[in-house]
Amino acid sequence: MNAYAIGHLLPSADLDDEIFVYMERIQSTLDPFGGRFLVHGASVEVREGEWPGALVIIGFPGMDEARGWYESEAYQELVPLRTRHMAGDVVLVEGVAPGYDASVTADRLRREQAAVG
């Protein structure tokens, strides 16, 4: 099942050269794990709430590859180049299987809630 690294990076007035070095080198850390950018540098159209900053989504073949990439020595060497100049949140999340039906999840959650209450 596919997995994703999702970054919500907050605006920064300090676009130090290290940010550009990070961007230039990140793809080489993704390649060994089958990672590829799905969203990067695109404008965000906010429909509900607020969304300051940028959205980055990187796809991987699975959670093992996503974890392997994030924990790799090559990527960990790059992380400070970004975090010294740009705050944000990064999460790894597993995708849903083909044919996923949200109503099945709603039914399961409804049953779980009834069992507790």
Long-range contacts (C-beta under 8 A, 24 or more apart in sequence): 1-62, 1-63, 1-94, 1-95, 1-96, 1-97, 2-59, 2-60, 2-61, 2-62, 2-94, 2-95, 3-59, 3-60, 3-61, 3-62, 3-63, 3-65, 3-66, 3-92, 3-93, 3-94, 3-95, 4-38, 4-57, 4-58, 4-59, 4-60, 4-66, 4-92, 4-93, 4-94, 4-95, 5-35, 5-56, 5-57, 5-58, 5-60, 5-66, 5-69, 5-70, 5-90, 5-91, 5-92, 6-55, 6-56, 6-57, 6-58, 6-90, 6-91, 6-92, 6-93, 7-54, 7-55, 7-56, 7-57, 7-58, 7-88, 7-89, 7-90, 8-51, 8-53, 8-54, 8-55, 8-88, 8-89, 8-90, 9-53, 9-54, 9-55, 9-56, 9-82, 9-86, 9-87, 9-88, 10-52, 10-53, 10-86, 10-87, 10-88, 11-52, 11-53, 11-54, 12-85, 12-86, 12-87, 14-85, 14-86, 15-85, 16-84, 16-85, 18-81, 18-82, 18-84, 18-85, 19-81, 19-82, 19-85, 19-86, 21-81, 22-78, 22-81, 22-82, 25-78, 26-75, 26-78, 28-74, 29-69, 29-72, 29-74, 29-75, 29-78, 30-58, 30-69, 32-69, 32-72, 32-74, 33-60, 33-65, 33-66, 33-68, 33-69, 33-72, 34-60, 34-61, 34-65, 35-59, 35-60, 35-65, 35-66, 35-69, 53-88, 62-94, 63-92, 63-94, 66-92, 67-92
